[in-house]
Amino acid sequence: MGQQPKYAIVKEKIKEWILNGEVKPGEKIYSENDLVKMFHVSRHTIRQAIGQLVNEGWLYREQGAGTFCADRSSIKEKKEQDRGNTRTIGVLFTYISEYIFPSILNGIESYLTEKGYSLVLASTDNNPEKEKQCLETFIRRGIDGLIVEPTKSGGFNPNIQYYMDLERQQIPYIMINQFYQQLNPPHLIVDDEKGTYMATEHLIKLGHSKIIGLFKTDDLQGVYRMQGFLNAFRAYHIPFFKDMVKTYSTEDLGNLVTDFKKYIQTTDDRPTGIVCYNDQLALKIIRTLRELDIKIPRDISIVGFDDSYLAVATEIKLTTVTHPKTQMGIDAAKWIVAAIEKKESIQNSIIYEPELIVRNSTCLEKNTEEKIEHAN
């Protein structure tokens, strides 16, 4: 990625001052001369940065007096007056057009439309820089509330200041699927740890002990799902073994599948069960096992998570754990409307109870079957 232009560096720093409250609405910012000395750049660069911030509503100029920090809450009020009684909710997902997200969006949209709210949608592709751009756009547009799926929630998020800015402007927001622990905002999540515990326990009760887990760890969901997997091993006193957990980040999914294939081809002690981060990954693993002529569930049993449409998309129907999807969308929309309209007794957060859906991707471990047959 190329280096940022100098004016963009200056612009970002001034925005950071505003978002952190170092420069408050109505306060004068440094003079051009001060900024030139501070950033060691030309006057033209400073003017380019200031000009863009003025155009975007972060700053305003007063003839003969200087440049000041804009009160963006008053800009929001003016936008509300301009558009009448219509209120706008921002919806920020990591992905929009695939997997479980259309179902969540349907739930959000159905309730907001019924209540007369409009919706603005954006996607981060699980990229913090894109999240930042989307948040800036939402704030500039004067949204009344925000429903957001966190980006790479497994670690520190560099865009926390934008959420703090929403709080300063008294713009309510709620997080779905996970949340940034640094903020601990209202959130709607599945009990991911319990769900994967149930999935792993299911395989253990079918006689499997050589079970591996494949988990995405740059999102908090994957971290909790991995914890549930390990907790089941502890609870049932199943011995831990080398390579029992394989992790990946958003960008490394392809490498994980490649490494998994090599592992299955080369290991002398092949696993008989696999617990996957989600259904999407489970289907990729199923395809890989088919390429190796490994039968599911006869040779290896596999469990997913989310009970998505993918779970029943092939002749192998996937054993998986439920996700509320549409209901989560409806609940998020209800919460944001209640927060905007300042209704009392609003429930801060919801943790949904998972359920295990057993289909034909899991069965008794072969040795267990043989023992049963021998006993009979």
C-alpha positions in Angstrom: 0.0 0.0 0.0 1.4 3.4 -1.0 2.4 6.1 1.5 -0.4 8.6 2.4 -0.1 12.1 0.8 1.1 14.8 3.2 -2.2 16.6 3.2 -4.0 13.4 4.1 -1.7 12.9 7.2 -2.4 16.5 8.3 -6.2 16.0 7.8 -6.3 12.7 9.8 -4.4 14.3 12.7 -6.8 17.2 12.9 -9.8 14.9 12.8 -8.1 12.9 15.6 -7.9 16.0 17.7 -11.6 16.7 17.1 -12.7 13.1 17.8 -10.6 12.9 21.0 -12.1 16.2 22.2 -8.7 18.0 22.2 -10.4 20.6 20.0 -14.0 21.2 21.0 -16.9 22.7 18.9 -16.4 26.4 18.5 -12.7 26.4 19.4 -10.2 27.9 17.0 -7.6 25.5 15.6 -3.9 26.3 15.1 -3.0 29.0 12.5 -1.6 28.0 9.1 1.8 29.1 10.3 1.6 26.9 13.4 0.4 23.9 11.4 3.2 24.4 8.8 5.8 24.3 11.6 4.1 21.4 13.4 3.9 19.1 10.4 7.0 20.3 8.5 4.9 20.7 5.3 4.2 23.5 2.9 1.4 26.1 3.3 -0.3 24.6 0.2 -0.5 21.2 1.9 -2.1 22.8 5.0 -4.6 24.7 2.9 -5.5 21.5 1.0 -6.1 19.6 4.3 -8.1 22.4 5.9 -10.2 23.0 2.7 -11.2 19.3 2.7 -12.1 19.4 6.4 -14.3 22.5 5.8 -16.0 20.9 2.9 -16.7 17.7 4.9 -18.2 19.7 7.8 -15.4 19.1 10.4 -14.2 22.8 10.4 -15.7 26.2 9.4 -14.0 29.5 8.5 -14.9 33.0 9.8 -13.6 35.8 7.7 -10.8 37.6 9.5 -11.0 35.4 12.6 -9.6 32.1 11.5 -10.7 28.4 11.3 -12.8 26.8 14.0 -14.0 23.3 15.0 -17.6 22.7 13.7 -20.4 21.7 16.0 -21.5 18.6 14.1 -24.5 18.1 16.4 -26.0 21.3 15.0 -25.3 20.1 11.5 -27.2 16.9 12.3 -30.1 18.9 13.6 -30.2 21.0 10.4 -30.2 17.8 8.3 -33.1 16.5 10.4 -35.0 19.7 9.7 -34.2 19.5 6.0 -35.5 16.0 5.6 -38.6 16.4 7.8 -39.5 13.7 10.2 -37.7 10.9 8.4 -34.9 9.3 10.5 -32.0 7.4 9.1 -30.3 4.4 10.6 -26.8 3.3 9.5 -26.2 -0.4 9.2 -22.6 -1.5 9.0 -21.8 -5.1 8.4 -18.5 -6.9 7.7 -20.1 -8.5 4.6 -23.5 -7.8 3.1 -24.3 -10.1 0.2 -23.4 -13.5 1.5 -23.8 -16.1 4.2 -26.1 -15.2 7.2 -26.1 -11.4 6.6 -29.0 -11.1 4.2 -31.2 -12.8 6.8 -30.1 -10.4 9.5 -30.6 -7.5 7.1 -34.1 -8.6 6.3 -35.0 -8.6 9.9 -33.6 -5.0 10.4 -35.2 -3.7 7.2 -38.7 -5.2 7.9 -39.0 -3.5 11.3 -37.4 -0.1 10.3 -39.6 0.2 7.3 -42.7 -0.6 9.4 -41.7 2.2 11.8 -41.0 4.7 9.0 -37.2 4.8 9.3 -34.9 4.8 6.3 -31.7 2.7 6.2 -28.2 3.4 4.9 -26.1 0.3 4.4 -22.3 -0.2 4.2 -19.8 -3.0 4.4 -16.3 -3.1 5.8 -15.1 -6.4 4.3 -13.7 -7.0 7.9 -11.1 -4.3 7.2 -10.6 -1.6 9.9 -9.6 1.1 7.4 -12.9 0.5 5.5 -14.7 0.6 8.8 -13.2 4.0 9.5 -14.3 5.4 6.1 -17.8 4.1 6.6 -18.1 5.6 10.1 -16.9 9.0 8.8 -19.5 8.9 6.0 -22.3 7.9 8.4 -21.3 10.7 10.9 -21.1 13.3 8.1 -24.5 12.3 6.8 -26.0 12.8 10.2 -27.4 9.4 11.0 -29.8 9.0 13.9 -28.5 5.6 15.0 -26.2 2.8 14.1 -26.4 -1.0 14.0 -22.9 -2.3 13.5 -21.1 -5.7 13.3 -17.6 -5.1 14.6 -14.6 -5.5 12.4 -11.8 -7.8 13.6 -13.2 -7.8 17.1 -10.6 -10.2 18.4 -8.1 -7.4 19.0 -7.9 -3.6 19.7 -9.9 -1.6 17.2 -8.2 1.6 15.9 -11.6 3.3 15.3 -12.8 3.4 18.9 -12.7 7.2 18.8 -15.5 7.3 16.2 -17.7 5.3 18.5 -16.8 7.7 21.3 -17.7 10.6 19.0 -21.2 9.0 18.4 -21.6 8.8 22.2 -20.6 12.5 22.6 -23.2 13.4 19.9 -25.8 11.2 21.7 -26.3 9.0 18.7 -27.2 5.5 19.9 -25.5 2.4 18.5 -25.7 -1.3 19.1 -23.4 -4.1 18.1 -24.4 -7.5 16.7 -22.6 -10.9 16.7 -19.8 -9.4 18.8 -18.7 -6.2 20.4 -15.6 -4.2 21.1 -14.6 -5.1 24.7 -12.9 -1.7 25.1 -16.3 0.0 24.8 -18.7 -2.7 26.1 -21.7 -1.2 24.3 -25.2 -2.7 24.1 -24.9 -5.8 22.0 -26.8 -8.8 20.6 -24.8 -12.0 20.5 -25.1 -15.8 20.4 -23.5 -17.7 23.3 -20.7 -18.8 21.0 -18.8 -20.6 23.7 -21.7 -22.7 24.7 -22.6 -23.5 21.1 -19.2 -24.9 20.3 -19.2 -26.8 23.6 -22.4 -28.5 22.5 -21.0 -29.3 19.0 -17.8 -30.8 20.5 -19.8 -32.7 23.2 -22.0 -34.2 20.4 -18.9 -35.7 18.7 -17.5 -36.9 22.0 -20.8 -38.7 22.8 -20.6 -40.4 19.4 -17.3 -41.9 20.5 -14.9 -39.5 18.9 -11.8 -38.5 20.8 -9.5 -37.4 18.0 -11.3 -34.2 17.2 -9.7 -31.1 15.7 -11.1 -27.5 15.8 -10.7 -24.9 13.0 -11.3 -21.4 14.3 -11.0 -17.8 13.0 -9.3 -15.8 15.7 -9.3 -12.2 14.5 -13.0 -12.0 15.4 -14.1 -12.5 19.0 -16.8 -15.0 17.9 -14.0 -17.4 16.8 -12.1 -16.9 20.1 -15.2 -17.8 22.1 -16.0 -20.7 19.9 -12.5 -22.0 20.3 -12.9 -21.7 24.1 -16.1 -23.8 24.0 -14.2 -26.5 22.0 -11.4 -26.7 24.6 -13.9 -26.6 27.5 -15.6 -29.8 26.2 -12.2 -31.6 26.1 -11.6 -30.6 29.7 -15.1 -31.5 30.9 -14.9 -35.0 29.3 -11.2 -35.5 30.2 -10.3 -36.1 26.5 -6.5 -35.9 26.2 -5.1 -32.8 24.3 -2.9 -33.6 21.3 -0.7 -31.8 18.8 -2.5 -29.9 16.0 -5.9 -30.3 17.7 -6.6 -26.6 17.1 -5.8 -24.7 13.8 -6.5 -21.0 13.6 -6.6 -18.4 10.9 -7.4 -14.8 10.2 -9.7 -13.2 7.7 -7.0 -13.0 5.0 -5.6 -16.5 5.7 -8.7 -18.6 5.0 -7.2 -20.0 1.7 -3.9 -20.9 3.5 -5.9 -22.7 6.3 -7.7 -24.9 3.8 -4.4 -25.7 2.0 -2.6 -26.5 5.3 -5.5 -28.6 6.4 -5.3 -30.7 3.2 -1.6 -31.3 3.7 -2.2 -32.2 7.3 -4.8 -34.8 6.4 -2.6 -36.2 3.7 0.5 -36.6 5.9 -0.7 -37.4 9.4 -0.5 -41.0 10.6 -3.3 -40.5 13.1 -6.1 -38.9 11.2 -8.9 -37.2 13.2 -12.4 -38.7 13.1 -14.2 -35.5 14.0 -13.9 -31.8 13.0 -15.5 -28.7 14.6 -15.5 -25.7 12.3 -15.8 -22.0 13.1 -18.9 -21.7 10.8 -20.9 -23.5 8.1 -19.0 -21.6 5.4 -15.7 -23.1 6.5 -17.3 -26.5 7.1 -18.4 -26.7 3.4 -14.9 -25.8 2.2 -13.5 -28.6 4.4 -16.1 -31.1 3.1 -15.0 -30.3 -0.5 -11.4 -30.8 0.5 -12.1 -34.2 2.1 -14.1 -35.2 -1.0 -11.0 -34.5 -3.2 -9.1 -36.9 -1.0 -11.9 -39.5 -1.3 -12.6 -39.3 2.4 -16.2 -40.1 3.2 -18.4 -38.0 5.4 -19.5 -39.0 8.0 -18.2 -42.6 7.7 -14.5 -41.6 7.9 -14.8 -38.1 9.4 -17.7 -36.4 11.1 -18.0 -32.6 10.8 -19.9 -29.9 12.6 -20.5 -26.3 11.6 -22.0 -23.2 13.3 -24.8 -20.8 12.3 -27.3 -23.1 10.7 -27.1 -21.1 7.5 -28.6 -22.0 4.1 -25.2 -23.7 3.4 -26.0 -26.3 6.0 -28.5 -28.0 3.7 -27.1 -26.9 0.3 -25.5 -30.2 -0.6 -26.5 -33.9 -0.2 -24.5 -33.9 3.0 -26.7 -32.1 5.4 -24.5 -30.4 8.0 -24.9 -30.9 11.8 -24.6 -27.3 13.1 -25.4 -24.8 15.8 -28.2 -22.3 15.5 -27.9 -18.5 15.0 -31.0 -16.3 15.4 -30.3 -14.4 12.1 -33.7 -12.7 11.2 -34.7 -12.4 14.9 -31.4 -10.7 15.7 -32.0 -8.2 12.9 -35.5 -7.5 14.3 -34.2 -7.1 17.8 -31.4 -4.8 16.7 -33.9 -2.6 14.9 -36.3 -2.6 17.8 -33.5 -1.5 20.2 -32.2 1.3 18.0 -35.7 2.7 17.5 -36.4 2.6 21.2 -33.1 4.3 22.0 -33.8 7.1 19.5 -37.3 7.6 20.7 -36.0 7.4 24.3 -38.4 4.7 25.4 -38.1 3.4 29.0 -37.1 -0.1 30.0 -34.9 -0.7 27.0 -33.0 -4.0 27.4 -29.3 -3.3 27.1 -28.0 -6.6 25.6 -29.3 -10.0 24.6 -27.4 -13.3 24.6 -29.2 -15.9 22.5 -29.2 -19.5 23.6 -27.8 -21.8 20.9 -29.3 -25.2 19.8 -27.6 -28.1 18.2 -29.2 -29.2 14.9 -28.1 -32.8 14.2 -28.1 -33.9 10.5 -26.1 -36.5 8.5 -22.6 -35.0 8.6 -22.0 -36.8 12.0 -22.3 -40.4 13.1 -20.8 -42.9 15.6 -17.0 -43.2 15.4 -16.2 -46.4 13.5 -14.5 -48.2 16.4 -17.5 -47.4 18.5 -19.8 -48.9 15.9 -17.6 -52.1 15.8 -17.7 -52.3 19.6 -21.5 -52.1 19.6 -21.8 -54.7 16.9 -19.4 -57.0 18.8 -21.3 -56.5 22.0 -24.5 -57.5 20.3 
